[in-house]
Amino acid sequence: MPRRTDPNDIRAILRRDPVWSVYALGDLEPGMAAKTRWFAPDLTLVLRDYGTSILFAIGTGSVREALDHVTWPVHLQVQTDALDVAHGLKRHGTPGSATRPRPASAQAMCPSCSGCTATRPAKCRISSF
């Protein structure tokens, strides 16, 4: 799949949902460029910083390819559809503290283990958000 490299194109996609994309918009700053990779056809970001990888996605079309570029541990900032794709492709990770806020839908603890942030037992321990 192609990579996205034009900051103006990326910014236009992120501005479709600025609340969800607020951190990713900040990752377009010039000082962050060397730490980021943007993937198409939807929009997926892999950011390597803070001793971890952060995967942010709008849509699912580029999640598979982006997962090949993360290192563990990885923090996911994805919506349910992309979480389903990630869960089917990668081994379970161990939960940790998130560098970025979790979406409101992820605030409840997993009922099967009470140790991760998954909202359903089927998603248990995929990784932290």
N, C-alpha and C positions, 0 to 999 in steps of 0.2 A: 504494500500500500504506500502511497506517496506521503511524504512528510510535508507539513505546513511550515513555511518559513517567513511568509509576509506578515509582519505584526499588524498591519492594518486589516488584513483579511481575518486574522485570528481575533482581533479586537471586535470586529463587526459581529462575529459569531457569539462571542462572550457577552456582548451587550444585549443580546436577545433575552438573556436572563441574568441581569446584573447582580441580583441578590445571591443566586447560586454561584456565580462566577467571580465574586469580589476578590478572592485571593488570587485566582488565575489571572485576573486583569492586572494585579500588582506584579505578577511574574513576567509581564511583558516589558517591565522596566529594563533599560539597557544593562544594568549591572547583573541582571538575572539571566541574560541570554545564554551564557556559557553553561548554565546549570539545567537548561530546559531542552526538551525535545517535544515537538508538537506533531501529532499524527492525524491523518485524514482517513476515511471520507467524512466521518463526523468530526468530533474534536476531542482528542485525548492528549493530555499533558503528562509527561514524566519529568519530575523535578528531582534532581539529586542534590540534596543539601541536608544540613542538620543531622548528619550521620545516618540517613535513611533515604528511601525513595518515597515520593508522594505521587500517586496516580490520581489525576482528576479527569473526569469524562463528562461530556455532553453527548448522549447517545451511545450506541454500542459498536458502531461500524469499525472503530479502530482500536478497541480495547485489546483484542487478541494480539495484535502486533505490538502494542505498547507494553504488554506484560512481558514480552521477551526482552525488554530493555530496562526492567526494574532490577534492583538488587534487594535482598532481604536484610532487614525488615522493610516492609512496605506499608504505608498508610494509604488507605483508599478514601477518596472523596468522590463517591459515585452514587448514582441513584439506583433504585432497585433493579432495573433492567440490566445495567452494566455489572452490578454485583452478581447477578445470576450468571453472566458470562464468565466473570472472574472465578467464581466458585467452581465452575465446571472445568476450568483449565489449570488451576494451580493447586499445589498442596496446601494443606491448612497451615497457617502461621500461628504465632502466639500473639495474643493481644498485648498492646502496650499503650502508653499514653499518647494521645494524638497531639500533633503539633498545631493542627488546625481544628476549629470547632467541628463537632459532629452535627450532621443535619438533625432536625427535631425528630424525625422518624427513627433515629438510631439511639435515642436517649434511654430506652428501656433495656434492661439486661436480658440476656438469653435465658429462657426458663429452664433449659436443660442443663446448663453448667453454672449459671450465675457468675461467669468469669469473663465473658466477652460482651461485645456490644451488638451482636446479631439480634435482630428482632424476631427471628424464627429459628427453631432448633436446626433446621436444614442448613442454615448459614453459619452455624456455630464455629467459632474459631478460625474463620477465613482470614481475618486480620483486623486490625483496628481501623477506625475511620480516620 
